[in-house]
Amino acid sequence: MHEDEDDLDRVLLRLSAATEGVRPRPGFVERVTAVIPARAPGFGEGVMRFGTAMLAIATLSAACAVVMGFWGEQHASDAFASAYWVEDFDW
């Protein structure tokens, strides 16, 4: 294990020497900080975003439940009618 550490040290020293003169261009820090928003969203904004997403998911889930309820009720009525040999006839 000691040999692996020596190899790693040699590689790191070689990379350090090869990149000694590498520096960011002038104004790099200013350009990066200009892109970052001045303030992070607050707790209330995060709750509102999360709540909006959950409201959309809950609405879609409720709509699917209603559709499946109507679909299941129709199939259940047909199944019970067949089980008791009762059929609805339109006169």
Secondary structure, DSSP 8 states (H G I E B T S, - for coil): -HHHHHHHHHHHHHHHHHTTT----TTHHHHHHHHS-SS---HHHHHHHHHHHHHHHHHHHHHHHHHHHHHHHHHHHHHHHHHTT------
